[in-house]
Amino acid sequence: MTGQFITFEGGEGAGKSTQIARLKAHLEKLRIPVFVTREPGGSPGAEVVRSVLLSGKARALGPDTEAMLFAAARADHMDSIILPALERDEWVLCDRFTDSTRVYQGEAGVDPAFIRELENLAVAGKKPDLTVLIDVPPNIGLARVSTRSATESASGAPDRFEKDDLEVQVRRQAMFLDLAKAEPDRIAVVDGSKSADTVEEAIWALVRERLGHRLEDATRVVPLIVPGTRDG
Ligand code: TYD
């Protein structure tokens, strides 16, 4: 199997979707098949759960139940979308995954042991090959989110979790960084306060450094450093 599973994590307004699109373009230049997906959601069943969670309708059930719903959505997404894509040798780029549950639901008071149990049920031992943590000071992230909301239609209104205040976002940022310290081989931190081009270059360098041998496997005849790929 040459497919790789890369997840993107970070607080609100970290710029994950922009960077996922840019990494996809780099990989596709090397003719690597890429599958982009997101959580919560990513499969028809999980998208239903997503709308319940992000509308805030499940909030009254409490953070433990929200954590279970995230895990239920993840289990379906994993089985019906992520694992089959990896088996087809695609590179899966996923916007948020288990680390978001550890941080968001952990910060909301859910017992970390319970979160790990749910995680095991949902992913059955499959971990991301690489997790890119785009670290952005929460005040910058929140400012980006509010600009986005102001310039988008009604669907761009802040969701259940984006509405949380700066203090909450600061605690989440610290928790994400703690996860990266605890699992440095899987989670790499990228400074997301820089320009989109600089962040893109940092992520592409990281992927070549951490998964270079996998890029070679996936491309076989294409050399790892192709002239022009660094700038394009
Ligand atoms: P989304 O619109 O995808 O936002 P973002 O661009 O920030 O990724 O909304 C996902 C929201 O759900 C986000 O605020 C984080 C939250 N979330 C959790 O609380 N737990 C989870 O396990 C996941 C995957 C997301």
Boltz pocket constraint, residues with backbone or C-beta under 6 A from the ligand:
constraints:
  - pocket:
      binder: B
      contacts: [[A, 10], [A, 11], [A, 12], [A, 13], [A, 16], [A, 38], [A, 39], [A, 40], [A, 54], [A, 70], [A, 95], [A, 96], [A, 97], [A, 98], [A, 100], [A, 101], [A, 102], [A, 104], [A, 105], [A, 159], [A, 160], [A, 161], [A, 162]]
      max_distance: 6.0
